[in-house]
């Protein structure tokens, strides 16, 4: 007997860009394949088009690069992962990716990232911050 796969996508804002529409499309495709679909975002114009019967939308300040907010988000994500029995966490940007990495390490869940293009870095700190998308 297999259990249902629940996928949580985390994206800063749900607008009309490539990453955002990809997130939206995948979120609505997953229920057609009998998977649970969850999105965590800080908001955006596409949120009003989410089919609430298919996709659970949760608002958190995942757009923030503030380390304290990132830590706060990871604590909330831990509770969401456990409560909704999330199987896979998909981070779609750097700041939320740090929150997701910590939450998945603690809950022992699968973690995946997606990014479109390259990130610039001029210092070792920025290089380390960007490296989250390759883990």
C-alpha positions as CSV (number, residue, x, y, z in Angstrom):
1,X,0.0,0.0,0.0
2,X,1.4,3.4,-1.0
3,X,0.6,6.6,0.7
4,X,-0.4,9.7,-1.1
5,X,2.4,12.1,-2.1
6,X,2.0,15.7,-0.8
7,X,4.1,18.4,-2.5
8,X,4.7,21.8,-0.9
9,X,6.0,24.5,-3.3
10,X,7.5,27.6,-1.7
11,X,7.8,30.8,-3.8
12,X,8.3,34.4,-2.7
13,X,5.5,35.9,-4.7
14,X,3.0,34.4,-7.1
15,X,3.0,36.8,-10.1
16,X,3.1,36.3,-13.8
17,X,6.8,35.3,-14.3
18,X,8.1,32.0,-15.6
19,X,8.8,30.5,-12.1
20,X,5.5,31.7,-10.8
21,X,3.4,30.3,-13.7
22,X,5.3,27.0,-13.5
23,X,4.5,26.8,-9.8
24,X,0.8,27.6,-10.5
25,X,0.6,25.0,-13.3
26,X,2.3,22.2,-11.3
27,X,0.1,23.0,-8.3
28,X,-3.0,22.4,-10.4
29,X,-1.6,19.4,-12.2
30,X,-0.7,17.4,-9.0
31,X,-4.3,16.9,-7.8
32,X,-5.1,15.4,-11.2
33,X,-2.5,12.7,-10.4
34,X,-3.9,12.1,-6.9
35,X,-1.2,14.1,-5.1
36,X,-1.7,16.7,-2.5
37,X,-0.8,20.2,-3.6
38,X,0.3,23.1,-1.3
39,X,1.8,26.5,-2.0
40,X,3.5,28.8,0.5
41,X,3.9,32.4,-0.7
42,X,3.8,35.9,0.5
43,X,1.0,36.8,-2.0
44,X,0.9,38.0,-5.6
45,X,-1.6,38.4,-8.4
46,X,-1.9,34.7,-9.3
47,X,-3.2,33.8,-5.8
48,X,-6.7,34.9,-6.7
49,X,-6.8,32.3,-9.5
50,X,-5.7,29.4,-7.3
51,X,-8.4,26.7,-7.2
52,X,-8.8,26.4,-3.4
53,X,-10.5,23.0,-3.8
54,X,-7.4,21.6,-5.4
55,X,-4.5,23.6,-3.9
56,X,-4.0,24.6,-0.3
57,X,-2.6,28.2,-0.2
58,X,-0.7,29.4,2.8
59,X,0.7,32.9,3.2
60,X,4.0,33.5,5.0
61,X,6.6,36.2,4.5
62,X,8.9,33.9,2.5
63,X,10.0,36.8,0.3
64,X,12.1,38.2,3.2
65,X,15.9,37.9,3.2
66,X,16.0,38.8,6.9
67,X,17.7,35.9,8.7
68,X,15.3,36.1,11.6
69,X,12.3,35.9,9.3
70,X,14.0,33.0,7.4
71,X,14.3,31.2,10.7
72,X,10.7,32.0,11.7
73,X,9.5,30.7,8.3
74,X,11.5,27.4,8.8
75,X,9.8,26.9,12.1
76,X,6.3,27.4,10.6
77,X,7.3,25.2,7.6
78,X,8.3,22.4,10.0
79,X,4.8,22.5,11.5
80,X,3.2,22.6,8.0
81,X,5.3,19.6,6.8
82,X,4.3,17.5,9.8
83,X,0.7,18.6,9.9
84,X,0.0,18.0,6.2
85,X,2.4,15.1,5.9
86,X,4.3,16.7,3.2
87,X,6.6,14.3,1.2
88,X,8.5,16.7,-1.0
89,X,9.3,20.4,-0.5
90,X,10.1,22.4,-3.7
91,X,11.9,25.7,-3.1
92,X,11.8,28.2,-6.0
93,X,13.9,31.0,-4.7
94,X,16.9,31.6,-2.5
95,X,15.4,33.1,0.7
96,X,12.7,30.5,0.9
97,X,15.2,27.8,0.0
98,X,17.1,28.4,3.2
99,X,13.9,28.1,5.3
100,X,13.0,24.9,3.3
101,X,16.4,23.3,3.7
102,X,16.3,23.7,7.5
103,X,12.7,22.4,7.7
104,X,13.4,19.4,5.5
105,X,16.6,18.5,7.4
106,X,14.6,18.5,10.7
107,X,11.6,16.6,9.3
108,X,13.7,14.3,7.1
109,X,11.7,15.1,3.9
110,X,12.8,15.3,0.3
111,X,14.0,18.7,-0.8
112,X,14.3,20.1,-4.4
113,X,15.1,23.5,-5.8
114,X,14.4,25.1,-9.2
115,X,15.9,28.3,-10.5
116,X,15.8,30.1,-13.8
117,X,19.1,31.7,-14.8
118,X,22.3,32.4,-12.9
119,X,22.9,34.5,-9.8
120,X,25.6,37.2,-9.6
121,X,28.1,37.2,-6.7
122,X,30.9,39.5,-5.9
123,X,31.8,38.1,-2.4
124,X,32.1,34.8,-0.6
125,X,29.0,35.6,1.5
126,X,26.9,36.1,-1.7
127,X,28.3,33.0,-3.2
128,X,27.4,31.0,-0.1
129,X,23.9,32.6,-0.1
130,X,23.3,31.6,-3.7
131,X,24.7,28.1,-3.2
132,X,21.4,27.0,-1.6
133,X,19.9,26.6,-5.0
134,X,22.3,23.8,-5.8
135,X,21.9,21.7,-2.7
